[in-house]
Amino acid sequence: MCETANAGKLQQILDKTLALQEKIGWDIDNLSAEELTQKAIDNSVMLMGEAYECLDVLPWKKHKQNYGAALSVGDIVELREEAIDALHFVINLLVLTGVRTEQQLFVEFKRKNDINLLRQEQGY
């Protein structure tokens, strides 16, 4: 862990995630392939659960009268809360796949973003 007062905010998020996982018993650097797979499955399922909880806040059903209606301030707060919960599971997945620094995350994000931009330019 490289958490310091001068670490970037994203690095602090990664460090706090690693610290929490260590506290709940993950030996992140010594997981067997099976343990890593199980944790990835669990976190992916929990991520989907949080995504569904986001949908619970949103008026997304096109057949309902309130489809696309403006969210209340309370709904926005609740949506943000669910999105942060989802972010926890995304960060867990990144940590499980070896991302430990904001530089690693930036490099991987930029690589995939460049692919996505190219796809859009090619009519994907």
DSSP file (Angstrom, degrees, kcal/mol; ACC not computed):
  #  RESIDUE AA STRUCTURE BP1 BP2  ACC     N-H-->O    O-->H-N    N-H-->O    O-->H-N    TCO  KAPPA ALPHA  PHI   PSI    X-CA   Y-CA   Z-CA
    1    1 A M              0   0    0      0, 0.0   100,-0.1     0, 0.0    99,-0.0   0.000 360.0 360.0 360.0 143.8    0.0    0.0    0.0
    2    2 A C        +     0   0    0      9,-0.2     2,-0.4     2,-0.1    13,-0.1  -0.104 360.0 154.1-125.8  37.0    1.2    3.5   -0.7
    3    3 A E        +     0   0    0     12,-0.1     2,-0.3     9,-0.1     9,-0.0  -0.529  12.7 150.2 -72.4 122.9   -1.3    5.6    1.1
    4    4 A T    >   -     0   0    0     -2,-0.4     3,-1.2     4,-0.1    -2,-0.1  -0.919  61.7-102.3-141.1 168.4    0.0    8.9    2.1
    5    5 A A  T 3  S+     0   0    0     -2,-0.3     7,-0.0     1,-0.3    -2,-0.0   0.784 124.2  49.6 -62.5 -24.6   -1.4   12.4    2.7
    6    6 A N  T 3  S+     0   0    0      2,-0.0    -1,-0.3     3,-0.0     3,-0.1   0.482  83.9 115.5 -94.6  -3.4    0.0   13.3   -0.7
    7    7 A A  S <  S-     0   0    0     -3,-1.2    -4,-0.1     1,-0.1     5,-0.0  -0.342  76.2 -99.9 -65.4 147.9   -1.4   10.3   -2.6
    8    8 A G     >  -     0   0    0      1,-0.1     4,-2.3     4,-0.0     5,-0.2  -0.225  31.9-110.0 -62.5 158.3   -3.9   11.1   -5.3
    9    9 A K  H  > S+     0   0    0      1,-0.2     4,-2.0     2,-0.2     5,-0.1   0.891 119.5  50.9 -60.1 -40.9   -7.5   10.6   -4.5
   10   10 A L  H  > S+     0   0    0      1,-0.2     4,-2.4     2,-0.2    -1,-0.2   0.905 109.1  51.0 -65.1 -40.2   -7.8    7.6   -6.8
   11   11 A Q  H  > S+     0   0    0      1,-0.2     4,-2.9     2,-0.2    -1,-0.2   0.891 107.9  53.5 -63.3 -37.7   -4.8    6.0   -5.2
   12   12 A Q  H  X S+     0   0    0     -4,-2.3     4,-2.8     2,-0.2    -1,-0.2   0.888 107.2  51.4 -63.1 -38.3   -6.4    6.6   -1.8
   13   13 A I  H  X S+     0   0    0     -4,-2.0     4,-2.3     2,-0.2    -2,-0.2   0.939 111.9  46.4 -62.9 -46.6   -9.5    4.8   -3.0
   14   14 A L  H  X S+     0   0    0     -4,-2.4     4,-2.4     1,-0.2    -2,-0.2   0.926 114.2  48.3 -60.7 -44.6   -7.4    1.8   -4.2
   15   15 A D  H  X S+     0   0    0     -4,-2.9     4,-2.5     1,-0.2    -2,-0.2   0.906 111.1  49.5 -63.3 -42.5   -5.4    1.8   -0.9
   16   16 A K  H  X S+     0   0    0     -4,-2.8     4,-2.5     2,-0.2    -1,-0.2   0.875 110.2  52.0 -65.6 -36.2   -8.6    2.0    1.2
   17   17 A T  H  X S+     0   0    0     -4,-2.3     4,-2.6     2,-0.2    -2,-0.2   0.939 110.5  47.5 -63.9 -46.4  -10.1   -0.9   -0.8
   18   18 A L  H  X S+     0   0    0     -4,-2.4     4,-2.3     1,-0.2    -2,-0.2   0.908 112.4  50.1 -60.5 -41.9   -6.9   -3.0   -0.2
   19   19 A A  H  X S+     0   0    0     -4,-2.5     4,-2.3     2,-0.2    -1,-0.2   0.910 111.5  48.0 -64.1 -42.8   -7.0   -2.2    3.5
   20   20 A L  H  X S+     0   0    0     -4,-2.5     4,-2.0     2,-0.2    -2,-0.2   0.927 111.5  49.7 -64.1 -44.5  -10.7   -3.1    3.8
   21   21 A Q  H  <>S+     0   0    0     -4,-2.6     5,-3.1     1,-0.2    -1,-0.2   0.892 111.1  49.5 -63.3 -38.3  -10.2   -6.4    1.9
   22   22 A E  H ><5S+     0   0    0     -4,-2.3     3,-1.3     3,-0.2    -1,-0.2   0.913 108.8  53.5 -63.7 -41.7   -7.3   -7.2    4.2
   23   23 A K  H 3<5S+     0   0    0     -4,-2.3    -2,-0.2     1,-0.3    -1,-0.2   0.852 108.5  49.0 -62.8 -35.0   -9.4   -6.4    7.3
   24   24 A I  T 3<5S-     0   0    0     -4,-2.0    -1,-0.3    -5,-0.1    -2,-0.2   0.364 130.1 -92.3 -90.7   7.8  -12.2   -8.8    6.1
   25   25 A G  T < 5S+     0   0    0     -3,-1.3     2,-0.5     1,-0.3    -3,-0.2   0.528  73.8 144.5 104.1   6.2   -9.6  -11.6    5.5
   26   26 A W      < -     0   0    0     -5,-3.1     2,-0.9    -6,-0.2    -1,-0.3  -0.661  34.2-161.4 -76.3 128.5   -8.6  -11.4    1.9
   27   27 A D    >   -     0   0    0     -2,-0.5     3,-2.8     1,-0.2     4,-0.1  -0.707  19.4-176.5-101.3  76.4   -4.9  -12.3    1.5
   28   28 A I  G >  S+     0   0    0     -2,-0.9     3,-0.6     1,-0.3    -1,-0.2   0.730  73.4  48.4 -54.6 -33.3   -5.1  -10.5   -1.9
   29   29 A D  G 3  S+     0   0    0      1,-0.2    -1,-0.3    -3,-0.1    -2,-0.0   0.524 115.8  44.4 -86.9  -4.1   -1.5  -11.4   -2.9
   30   30 A N  G <  S+     0   0    0     -3,-2.8     2,-0.2     2,-0.1    -1,-0.2   0.046  76.0 136.4-128.7  26.9   -1.8  -15.0   -2.1
   31   31 A L    <   -     0   0    0     -3,-0.6     2,-0.1    -4,-0.1    -5,-0.0  -0.537  52.5-125.6 -73.5 137.9   -5.2  -16.1   -3.4
   32   32 A S     >  -     0   0    0     -2,-0.2     4,-2.7     1,-0.1     5,-0.2  -0.345  30.3-103.7 -70.7 165.9   -5.3  -19.3   -5.3
   33   33 A A  H  > S+     0   0    0      1,-0.2     4,-2.2     2,-0.2     5,-0.1   0.885 124.7  50.2 -58.5 -38.5   -6.7  -19.3   -8.8
   34   34 A E  H  > S+     0   0    0      2,-0.2     4,-2.6     1,-0.2    -1,-0.2   0.909 110.3  48.4 -67.7 -42.7  -10.0  -20.8   -7.4
   35   35 A E  H  > S+     0   0    0      2,-0.2     4,-2.6     1,-0.2     5,-0.2   0.914 111.8  49.7 -63.8 -42.4  -10.3  -18.2   -4.6
   36   36 A L  H  X S+     0   0    0     -4,-2.7     4,-2.5     2,-0.2    -2,-0.2   0.930 111.8  49.0 -61.2 -44.9   -9.6  -15.4   -7.1
   37   37 A T  H  X S+     0   0    0     -4,-2.2     4,-2.6    -5,-0.2    -2,-0.2   0.926 111.7  48.6 -60.5 -45.8  -12.3  -16.8   -9.4
   38   38 A Q  H  X S+     0   0    0     -4,-2.6     4,-2.8     1,-0.2    -1,-0.2   0.905 112.6  47.7 -62.7 -42.1  -14.8  -17.1   -6.6
   39   39 A K  H  X S+     0   0    0     -4,-2.6     4,-2.6     2,-0.2    -1,-0.2   0.879 111.3  51.3 -67.5 -36.7  -14.2  -13.6   -5.4
   40   40 A A  H  X S+     0   0    0     -4,-2.5     4,-2.2    -5,-0.2    -2,-0.2   0.915 111.9  47.1 -65.3 -42.1  -14.5  -12.3   -8.9
   41   41 A I  H  X S+     0   0    0     -4,-2.6     4,-2.6     2,-0.2     5,-0.2   0.961 113.2  48.5 -61.7 -50.7  -17.8  -14.1   -9.3
   42   42 A D  H  X S+     0   0    0     -4,-2.8     4,-2.4     1,-0.2    -2,-0.2   0.912 114.1  45.4 -56.8 -45.7  -19.1  -12.8   -6.0
   43   43 A N  H  X S+     0   0    0     -4,-2.6     4,-2.2     2,-0.2    -1,-0.2   0.848 111.8  52.1 -70.8 -33.3  -18.1   -9.2   -6.7
   44   44 A S  H  X S+     0   0    0     -4,-2.2     4,-2.2    -5,-0.2    -2,-0.2   0.913 111.4  47.1 -66.2 -42.2  -19.6   -9.4  -10.2
   45   45 A V  H  X S+     0   0    0     -4,-2.6     4,-2.2     2,-0.2    -2,-0.2   0.923 113.4  48.0 -64.0 -44.0  -22.9  -10.6   -8.8
   46   46 A M  H  X S+     0   0    0     -4,-2.4     4,-2.2    -5,-0.2    -2,-0.2   0.870 109.0  54.6 -66.4 -35.0  -22.9   -8.0   -6.1
   47   47 A L  H  X S+     0   0    0     -4,-2.2     4,-2.1     2,-0.2    -1,-0.2   0.920 108.4  48.5 -61.5 -44.1  -22.1   -5.3   -8.8
   48   48 A M  H  X S+     0   0    0     -4,-2.2     4,-2.4     1,-0.2    -2,-0.2   0.890 108.2  55.1 -63.5 -38.5  -25.1   -6.4  -10.8
   49   49 A G  H  X S+     0   0    0     -4,-2.2     4,-2.0     1,-0.2    -1,-0.2   0.919 108.5  47.6 -59.3 -43.7  -27.2   -6.3   -7.6
   50   50 A E  H  X S+     0   0    0     -4,-2.2     4,-1.9     2,-0.2    -1,-0.2   0.875 108.9  54.5 -66.6 -36.4  -26.1   -2.7   -7.1
   51   51 A A  H  X S+     0   0    0     -4,-2.1     4,-1.9     1,-0.2    -1,-0.2   0.911 108.8  48.7 -62.6 -40.7  -26.9   -1.9  -10.7
   52   52 A Y  H  X S+     0   0    0     -4,-2.4     4,-1.9     1,-0.2    -1,-0.2   0.866 107.2  55.1 -66.6 -34.9  -30.4   -3.3  -10.2
   53   53 A E  H  X S+     0   0    0     -4,-2.0     4,-0.8     2,-0.2    -1,-0.2   0.857 105.4  53.4 -66.1 -33.0  -30.7   -1.1   -7.0
   54   54 A C  H >X S+     0   0    0     -4,-1.9     4,-1.2     1,-0.2     3,-0.9   0.928 107.6  50.9 -62.0 -44.5  -29.9    1.9   -9.2
   55   55 A L  H 3< S+     0   0    0     -4,-1.9     5,-0.4     1,-0.3     3,-0.3   0.856 100.4  63.3 -62.4 -34.0  -32.7    0.9  -11.6
   56   56 A D  H 3< S+     0   0    0     -4,-1.9    -1,-0.3     1,-0.2    -2,-0.2   0.818 105.7  46.2 -59.1 -29.4  -35.0    0.6   -8.6
   57   57 A V  H << S+     0   0    0     -3,-0.9    -1,-0.2    -4,-0.8    -2,-0.2   0.777 103.7  78.3 -81.5 -27.8  -34.5    4.4   -8.1
   58   58 A L  S  < S-     0   0    0     -4,-1.2     2,-1.7    -3,-0.3     3,-0.2  -0.563  79.4-129.3 -91.5 145.0  -35.0    5.3  -11.8
   59   59 A P        +     0   0    0      0, 0.0     9,-2.8     0, 0.0    10,-0.2  -0.594  56.6 142.9 -84.9  76.5  -38.3    5.6  -13.7
   60   60 A W        +     0   0    0     -2,-1.7     2,-0.7    -5,-0.4     7,-0.1   0.557  25.4 104.6-100.1 -10.5  -37.0    3.3  -16.4
   61   61 A K    >   -     0   0    0     -3,-0.2     3,-1.9     1,-0.2     6,-0.2  -0.638  54.8-157.9 -80.9 113.5  -40.0    1.2  -17.5
   62   62 A K  T 3  S+     0   0    0     -2,-0.7    -1,-0.2     1,-0.3     5,-0.1   0.762  89.7  58.8 -62.9 -26.2  -41.2    2.6  -20.8
   63   63 A H  T 3  S+     0   0    0      3,-0.1    -1,-0.3    -3,-0.1     2,-0.3   0.537  91.0  89.5 -82.4  -4.5  -44.7    1.2  -20.3
   64   64 A K  S X  S-     0   0    0     -3,-1.9     3,-1.6     1,-0.1     0, 0.0  -0.657  82.7-125.0 -94.4 151.7  -45.2    3.2  -17.1
   65   65 A Q  T 3  S+     0   0    0     -2,-0.3    -1,-0.1     1,-0.3    -3,-0.0   0.788 108.5  54.6 -63.7 -28.7  -46.6    6.7  -17.0
   66   66 A N  T >  S+     0   0    0     -5,-0.1     3,-2.6     2,-0.1    -1,-0.3   0.279  73.6 147.3 -92.8  13.5  -43.6    8.1  -15.1
   67   67 A Y  T <  S+     0   0    0     -3,-1.6    -7,-0.2     1,-0.3    -5,-0.1  -0.237  78.2   0.6 -52.2 126.4  -41.0    6.8  -17.7
   68   68 A G  T 3  S+     0   0    0     -9,-2.8    -1,-0.3     1,-0.2    -8,-0.1   0.552  91.7 159.2  73.4   7.9  -38.1    9.3  -17.8
   69   69 A A    <   -     0   0    0     -3,-2.6    -1,-0.2   -10,-0.2    -3,-0.1  -0.282  51.5 -89.8 -63.0 150.1  -39.7   11.6  -15.1
   70   70 A A        -     0   0    0      1,-0.1     2,-0.2     0, 0.0    -1,-0.1  -0.301  43.7-118.1 -60.7 140.6  -37.3   13.9  -13.3
   71   71 A L        -     0   0    0     -3,-0.1     2,-0.1     1,-0.1    -1,-0.1  -0.523  22.8-122.7 -78.5 147.5  -35.7   12.5  -10.2
   72   72 A S     >  -     0   0    0     -2,-0.2     4,-2.3     1,-0.1     5,-0.2  -0.387  30.3-104.4 -77.8 166.6  -36.3   14.1   -6.8
   73   73 A V  H  > S+     0   0    0      1,-0.2     4,-2.2     2,-0.2     5,-0.2   0.902 125.2  52.1 -58.5 -41.2  -33.4   15.4   -4.8
   74   74 A G  H  > S+     0   0    0      1,-0.2     4,-2.4     2,-0.2    -1,-0.2   0.886 107.7  51.2 -63.1 -39.5  -33.9   12.3   -2.5
   75   75 A D  H  > S+     0   0    0      2,-0.2     4,-3.0     1,-0.2    -1,-0.2   0.901 108.7  51.3 -63.6 -41.1  -33.8   10.0   -5.5
   76   76 A I  H  X S+     0   0    0     -4,-2.3     4,-2.5     2,-0.2    -2,-0.2   0.915 110.2  48.9 -63.4 -42.8  -30.6   11.5   -6.7
   77   77 A V  H  X S+     0   0    0     -4,-2.2     4,-2.1     2,-0.2    -1,-0.2   0.923 113.7  46.8 -61.4 -44.5  -29.0   11.0   -3.3
   78   78 A E  H  X S+     0   0    0     -4,-2.4     4,-2.2     2,-0.2    -2,-0.2   0.900 111.5  51.1 -65.3 -41.0  -30.2    7.4   -3.3
   79   79 A L  H  X S+     0   0    0     -4,-3.0     4,-2.5     1,-0.2    -2,-0.2   0.916 109.7  50.1 -61.9 -43.8  -28.9    6.8   -6.8
   80   80 A R  H  X S+     0   0    0     -4,-2.5     4,-2.5     1,-0.2    -1,-0.2   0.911 108.9  52.8 -60.0 -43.1  -25.5    8.2   -5.9
   81   81 A E  H  X S+     0   0    0     -4,-2.1     4,-2.0     1,-0.2    -2,-0.2   0.912 111.4  45.2 -59.8 -44.6  -25.4    5.9   -2.9
   82   82 A E  H  X S+     0   0    0     -4,-2.2     4,-2.3     2,-0.2    -1,-0.2   0.883 111.4  53.1 -68.1 -37.7  -26.1    2.9   -5.0
   83   83 A A  H  X S+     0   0    0     -4,-2.5     4,-2.3     2,-0.2    -2,-0.2   0.888 108.5  50.0 -64.7 -38.7  -23.6    4.0   -7.6
   84   84 A I  H  X S+     0   0    0     -4,-2.5     4,-1.9     2,-0.2    -2,-0.2   0.905 108.8  52.3 -65.5 -40.9  -20.9    4.3   -4.9
   85   85 A D  H  X S+     0   0    0     -4,-2.0     4,-1.3     1,-0.2    -2,-0.2   0.924 110.2  48.7 -58.2 -43.5  -21.8    0.8   -3.7
   86   86 A A  H  X S+     0   0    0     -4,-2.3     4,-2.1     1,-0.2     3,-0.2   0.895 106.3  56.9 -63.0 -40.0  -21.3   -0.4   -7.3
   87   87 A L  H  X S+     0   0    0     -4,-2.3     4,-3.0     1,-0.2     5,-0.2   0.879 100.0  59.2 -59.7 -38.3  -18.0    1.4   -7.5
   88   88 A H  H  X S+     0   0    0     -4,-1.9     4,-2.3     1,-0.2    -1,-0.2   0.923 108.5  44.3 -55.1 -44.5  -16.8   -0.6   -4.5
   89   89 A F  H  X S+     0   0    0     -4,-1.3     4,-2.1    -3,-0.2    -1,-0.2   0.842 111.6  52.6 -73.6 -32.4  -17.4   -3.8   -6.3
   90   90 A V  H  X S+     0   0    0     -4,-2.1     4,-2.3     2,-0.2    -2,-0.2   0.937 111.1  47.5 -64.0 -45.9  -15.8   -2.4   -9.5
   91   91 A I  H  X S+     0   0    0     -4,-3.0     4,-2.8     1,-0.2    -2,-0.2   0.905 109.0  54.4 -62.6 -41.0  -12.7   -1.4   -7.5
   92   92 A N  H  X S+     0   0    0     -4,-2.3     4,-2.6    -5,-0.2    -1,-0.2   0.926 108.9  48.8 -56.7 -44.4  -12.6   -4.9   -5.9
   93   93 A L  H  X S+     0   0    0     -4,-2.1     4,-1.5     2,-0.2    -2,-0.2   0.899 111.0  49.7 -63.6 -40.5  -12.6   -6.5   -9.3
   94   94 A L  H  <>S+     0   0    0     -4,-2.3     5,-2.5     2,-0.2     3,-0.3   0.932 111.4  48.5 -63.0 -45.0   -9.8   -4.2  -10.4
   95   95 A V  H ><5S+     0   0    0     -4,-2.8     3,-1.7     1,-0.2    -2,-0.2   0.912 108.7  54.2 -61.0 -43.1   -7.8   -5.0   -7.3
   96   96 A L  H 3<5S+     0   0    0     -4,-2.6    -1,-0.2     1,-0.3    -2,-0.2   0.824 106.6  52.6 -60.6 -31.0   -8.4   -8.8   -7.9
   97   97 A T  T 3<5S-     0   0    0     -4,-1.5    -1,-0.3    -3,-0.3    -2,-0.2   0.317 129.7 -93.2 -91.2   9.4   -7.0   -8.4  -11.4
   98   98 A G  T < 5S+     0   0    0     -3,-1.7     2,-0.7     1,-0.3    -3,-0.2   0.455  75.9 142.6 101.5   0.9   -3.8   -6.8  -10.2
   99   99 A V      < +     0   0    0     -5,-2.5    -1,-0.3     1,-0.2    -2,-0.1  -0.666   8.6 149.0 -78.2 117.3   -4.6   -3.1  -10.4
  100  100 A R        +     0   0    0     -2,-0.7     2,-0.3     1,-0.1    -1,-0.2   0.532  54.0  52.4-122.8 -15.8   -2.9   -1.5   -7.3
  101  101 A T  S  > S-     0   0    0      1,-0.1     4,-2.2   -87,-0.1     5,-0.2  -0.897  75.1-124.8-127.2 154.6   -1.9    2.0   -8.5
  102  102 A E  H  > S+     0   0    0     -2,-0.3     4,-2.7     1,-0.2     5,-0.2   0.814 113.7  58.8 -64.8 -28.3   -3.7    4.9  -10.1
  103  103 A Q  H  > S+     0   0    0      2,-0.2     4,-2.6     1,-0.2    -1,-0.2   0.925 105.9  47.6 -65.3 -44.0   -1.1    4.8  -12.8
  104  104 A Q  H  > S+     0   0    0      2,-0.2     4,-2.5     1,-0.2     5,-0.2   0.933 113.5  48.4 -59.8 -45.2   -2.0    1.2  -13.6
  105  105 A L  H  X S+     0   0    0     -4,-2.2     4,-2.9     1,-0.2     5,-0.2   0.917 111.6  49.6 -62.0 -43.6   -5.7    2.1  -13.7
  106  106 A F  H  X S+     0   0    0     -4,-2.7     4,-3.0     2,-0.2     5,-0.2   0.931 111.3  48.7 -61.3 -46.1   -5.0    5.1  -15.9
  107  107 A V  H  X S+     0   0    0     -4,-2.6     4,-2.4     1,-0.2    -2,-0.2   0.928 115.2  44.2 -60.5 -46.4   -3.0    3.0  -18.4
  108  108 A E  H  X S+     0   0    0     -4,-2.5     4,-2.2     2,-0.2     5,-0.2   0.900 114.9  48.8 -67.0 -40.8   -5.7    0.3  -18.6
  109  109 A F  H  X S+     0   0    0     -4,-2.9     4,-3.1    -5,-0.2     5,-0.2   0.942 112.8  47.4 -62.5 -47.5   -8.5    2.9  -18.8
  110  110 A K  H  X S+     0   0    0     -4,-3.0     4,-2.6    -5,-0.2    -2,-0.2   0.906 110.5  52.4 -61.9 -42.3   -6.7    4.8  -21.6
  111  111 A R  H  X S+     0   0    0     -4,-2.4     4,-1.6    -5,-0.2    -1,-0.2   0.941 115.7  39.8 -58.0 -49.0   -6.0    1.6  -23.5
  112  112 A K  H  X S+     0   0    0     -4,-2.2     4,-2.5     2,-0.2    -2,-0.2   0.872 113.6  54.5 -71.3 -36.5   -9.6    0.5  -23.4
  113  113 A N  H  X S+     0   0    0     -4,-3.1     4,-2.7     2,-0.2    -2,-0.2   0.901 106.3  52.3 -62.7 -40.7  -10.9    4.1  -24.0
  114  114 A D  H  X S+     0   0    0     -4,-2.6     4,-2.3     2,-0.2    -1,-0.2   0.904 109.8  49.1 -61.7 -40.8   -8.7    4.3  -27.1
  115  115 A I  H  X S+     0   0    0     -4,-1.6     4,-2.5     2,-0.2    -2,-0.2   0.931 111.8  48.8 -62.4 -45.6  -10.3    1.0  -28.4
  116  116 A N  H  X S+     0   0    0     -4,-2.5     4,-2.1     2,-0.2    -2,-0.2   0.892 110.7  50.4 -63.4 -40.1  -13.8    2.3  -27.7
  117  117 A L  H  X S+     0   0    0     -4,-2.7     4,-2.3     2,-0.2    -1,-0.2   0.921 110.6  49.5 -63.3 -43.4  -13.1    5.6  -29.5
  118  118 A L  H  X S+     0   0    0     -4,-2.3     4,-1.5     1,-0.2    -2,-0.2   0.912 109.0  52.9 -61.6 -42.6  -11.8    3.7  -32.5
  119  119 A R  H  <>S+     0   0    0     -4,-2.5     5,-3.1     1,-0.2    -1,-0.2   0.915 109.2  49.1 -58.8 -43.4  -14.8    1.5  -32.5
  120  120 A Q  H ><5S+     0   0    0     -4,-2.1     3,-1.6     1,-0.2    -1,-0.2   0.908 109.1  52.1 -63.7 -41.6  -17.1    4.6  -32.5
  121  121 A E  H 3<5S+     0   0    0     -4,-2.3    -1,-0.2     1,-0.3    -2,-0.2   0.790 109.8  50.5 -64.0 -26.7  -15.1    6.1  -35.4
  122  122 A Q  T 3<5S-     0   0    0     -4,-1.5    -1,-0.3    -3,-0.2    -2,-0.2   0.274 122.9-104.7 -96.2  10.4  -15.6    2.9  -37.3
  123  123 A G  T < 5       0   0    0     -3,-1.6    -3,-0.2    -5,-0.1    -2,-0.1   0.765 360.0 360.0  77.5  26.0  -19.4    2.8  -36.7
  124  124 A Y      <       0   0    0     -5,-3.1    -4,-0.2    -6,-0.2    -1,-0.1   0.469 360.0 360.0 -59.3 360.0  -19.3    0.1  -34.0
